[in-house]
Amino acid sequence: MSNLALRALSGLVALPLLAALILWAPTWGFGAFVLLVSAIALNECAAIMLGGAPAKHRALVLALGVLYTAALYLRPAEGLVWTLGAVIGSAALGLFDPGDIPAAGARLGAGTFTVLYVGGLAAPLALLQRDAAHGRAWVLLAIGLTFGNDTGAYFGGRFLGKHKLYPEVSPAKTVEGAVGGLVATLVILCAVRATVCPWLSLVDVLCVGLPAAVLGPIGDLCESLMKRAAGVKDSGHLIPGHGGMLDRIDALLFVGAWLYVYAVQLR
């Protein structure tokens, strides 16, 4: 079976279950699911960023990241406090278990980044469902825009791609693919506004769609940079055709964070 067919089959199985969880489960149920996803992605990210570190150190980074996600979800108003605690905790882990001293600085930075990157960016999607007006619809929109952008970029790059976007990090990505992703994002938003979400305004379409179409690829490229630096192809093998959990949510982490800021803080 081709990789594209595997991706499609995995999506057909997983997306309806995810939609049911978002639409009908209590908010704490989706929050618990996001915490589980965060734990899996944190484990994968730690394996990439801290591959040479002792297993105990990676486990402590994972635990700190999960605690950070949970704290942000339970008490988002104290987000600065939790962030300061996450940075100080990461620094303490690097100090008390430095390993090889010449490489300790790089390990310290990698551990702190892992906690803040996955642990911090996972929480906004759960908060978006709980705290925003039409929160469940916003979460579905974040997922739909992320996957739609990815699909538009894939087909735009496959059929029209000539100019490489960032070949040093992701040789397959093209400028034409990025434009295809942008178009797909805006088309999805306009279609959703015209059908199931009439409460979205044209301002919403632009303020959500344009940043999402930029932030999604940035999230994707950030993870690609991490994997290329570590010499690995995928973050894991959890999802057939997609790789690991982090491979699947790398763009969603960035898009979900923006939609949370827009829908809860700015709109």
C-alpha positions in Angstrom: 0.0 0.0 0.0 1.4 3.4 -0.9 2.2 6.0 1.7 -0.6 8.2 0.5 -3.2 5.4 0.7 -2.0 4.6 4.3 -2.3 8.2 5.2 -5.8 8.4 3.8 -6.9 5.1 5.6 -5.5 6.3 8.9 -7.4 9.5 8.5 -10.6 7.8 7.7 -10.3 5.8 10.9 -9.0 8.4 13.3 -10.8 11.6 12.2 -14.4 10.4 12.9 -13.3 9.2 16.4 -11.6 12.5 17.0 -14.6 14.5 15.9 -16.9 12.5 18.2 -14.6 13.1 21.1 -14.5 16.9 20.4 -18.3 17.2 19.8 -19.8 14.9 22.4 -17.3 14.2 25.1 -17.3 16.5 28.2 -14.6 19.2 28.0 -12.5 17.4 30.6 -12.5 14.3 28.4 -11.0 16.2 25.5 -8.6 17.8 27.9 -7.5 14.4 29.1 -7.0 13.3 25.5 -4.9 16.3 24.7 -2.8 15.5 27.8 -2.2 12.0 26.5 -1.3 13.3 23.1 1.1 15.8 24.7 2.8 12.9 26.6 3.3 10.8 23.5 4.6 13.8 21.5 6.9 14.9 24.4 8.4 11.4 24.5 9.0 11.5 20.8 10.5 15.0 20.9 12.7 14.1 23.8 14.0 11.1 21.9 14.9 13.4 19.0 16.3 16.3 20.9 17.9 14.3 23.7 18.9 11.1 22.0 22.3 10.9 23.7 21.0 11.7 27.1 20.3 9.1 29.8 16.8 7.5 29.7 16.2 8.9 33.2 16.8 12.5 32.0 14.4 12.0 29.1 11.8 10.6 31.5 12.1 13.6 33.8 11.8 16.0 30.8 8.7 14.1 29.8 7.2 14.3 33.3 7.9 18.0 33.5 6.3 18.7 30.1 3.2 16.8 31.0 2.9 18.7 34.3 3.3 22.0 32.4 0.5 21.1 30.0 -1.8 20.1 32.8 -1.0 23.2 34.8 -1.8 25.5 31.8 -5.0 23.7 31.2 -6.2 23.7 34.8 -5.1 27.2 35.7 -4.4 29.2 32.5 -4.6 32.5 34.3 -1.3 31.6 36.1 0.4 30.8 32.8 3.4 33.0 33.5 3.9 31.2 36.8 3.8 27.8 35.1 6.1 28.9 32.4 8.7 30.2 34.9 8.4 26.9 36.8 8.9 25.0 33.5 12.1 26.9 32.7 13.5 26.7 36.2 12.6 23.0 36.4 14.3 22.3 33.0 17.4 24.2 34.2 17.4 22.1 37.4 17.2 18.9 35.5 20.2 19.9 33.4 22.2 21.0 36.4 21.6 18.0 38.6 22.1 15.4 35.8 24.6 17.1 33.5 26.2 14.0 32.0 29.1 14.8 29.7 30.0 18.4 30.7 31.0 19.7 27.2 27.6 18.6 25.9 25.6 19.8 28.9 24.7 23.2 27.5 23.2 21.7 24.4 21.3 19.2 26.5 20.0 21.9 28.8 18.7 23.9 25.8 17.2 20.8 24.2 15.4 19.8 27.3 14.0 23.3 28.0 12.9 23.6 24.4 11.2 20.2 24.5 9.2 21.1 27.6 8.1 24.5 26.3 7.5 23.5 22.7 5.3 20.5 23.2 4.2 21.0 26.8 3.3 24.6 26.2 1.8 24.4 22.7 -0.4 21.4 23.4 -2.6 23.1 26.0 -4.1 25.9 23.9 -6.2 23.4 21.8 -7.9 22.0 24.9 -8.4 25.5 26.3 -9.9 26.6 23.0 -12.6 24.0 23.3 -13.3 24.8 26.9 -13.0 28.6 27.0 -14.0 30.0 23.6 -17.5 30.7 22.4 -18.3 28.0 19.9 -15.2 26.2 21.3 -15.9 22.8 19.9 -16.3 24.3 16.4 -13.0 26.3 16.8 -11.2 23.1 17.6 -12.6 21.3 14.6 -11.7 24.3 12.5 -8.1 24.3 13.8 -7.8 20.6 12.9 -9.5 21.0 9.5 -7.4 24.1 8.5 -4.2 22.3 9.5 -5.0 19.2 7.5 -6.5 21.2 4.7 -3.4 23.3 4.4 -1.2 20.2 4.4 -3.4 18.6 1.7 -3.4 21.7 -0.5 0.4 22.1 -0.1 0.9 18.4 -1.1 -1.2 18.6 -4.3 0.0 22.1 -5.2 3.6 21.0 -4.8 3.0 17.7 -6.6 1.4 19.1 -9.7 2.8 22.6 -9.9 5.9 22.7 -7.7 9.0 24.0 -9.3 10.6 26.3 -6.8 12.0 24.9 -3.5 10.7 26.5 -0.4 13.5 25.5 2.1 15.5 22.6 0.5 18.1 22.4 3.3 15.4 21.4 5.8 12.6 19.9 3.7 13.5 19.2 0.1 10.0 18.2 -0.9 8.3 21.5 0.0 7.8 24.1 -2.7 6.7 27.7 -3.0 3.8 26.5 -5.2 2.8 24.0 -2.5 2.8 26.8 0.1 0.5 28.9 -2.1 -1.7 25.8 -2.6 -1.9 25.4 1.2 -2.9 29.0 1.6 -5.6 28.8 -1.0 -7.0 25.6 0.5 -7.1 27.2 4.0 -9.1 30.2 2.8 -11.4 28.0 0.7 -12.1 25.8 3.7 -12.8 28.8 5.9 -15.2 30.4 3.3 -17.0 27.1 2.9 -17.4 26.7 6.6 -18.6 30.2 7.0 -21.2 29.8 4.3 -22.6 26.5 5.7 -22.1 25.4 9.3 -20.5 28.5 11.0 -22.4 31.6 9.9 -21.1 33.4 13.0 -17.7 33.7 11.3 -17.2 37.1 9.7 -15.0 37.9 6.7 -12.6 39.5 9.2 -12.5 36.2 11.0 -11.7 34.4 7.7 -8.7 36.7 7.0 -7.5 37.0 10.6 -7.6 33.2 11.1 -6.8 31.9 7.6 -3.8 34.0 6.7 -1.8 33.5 9.9 -2.8 29.8 10.0 -1.5 29.2 6.5 1.9 30.6 7.6 2.1 29.2 11.1 1.2 25.6 10.0 4.2 25.3 7.6 6.5 27.0 10.2 5.5 24.3 12.7 6.1 21.6 10.1 9.5 23.0 9.1 10.5 23.3 12.8 10.0 19.6 13.4 11.7 18.8 10.1 14.7 20.8 11.2 14.8 18.9 14.5 14.6 15.6 12.7 17.2 16.5 10.1 19.6 17.6 12.8 19.1 14.3 14.6 19.3 12.3 11.4 15.9 10.7 11.7 13.0 10.5 9.2 10.0 10.3 11.5 9.4 11.0 15.1 7.9 7.5 15.6 5.8 4.9 14.0 2.6 5.2 15.9 0.3 6.2 13.0 0.5 4.3 9.7 1.5 6.5 6.9 2.0 9.5 9.1 4.9 8.5 11.4 4.8 9.5 15.0 2.4 11.7 17.0 4.7 14.7 16.7 4.8 14.3 12.9 1.0 14.6 12.9 0.6 17.5 15.2 3.7 19.6 14.5 1.7 22.1 12.4 -1.5 21.8 14.6 0.5 22.9 17.7 1.2 26.3 16.1 -2.3 26.7 14.4 -4.1 25.7 17.6 -2.1 28.2 19.6 -3.0 31.0 17.2 -6.7 30.2 17.1 -6.8 30.1 20.9 -5.2 33.6 21.1 -7.5 34.9 18.4 -10.8 33.3 19.6 -10.3 33.7 23.3 -8.1 36.7 23.7 -8.5 39.0 20.7 -11.9 38.4 19.0 
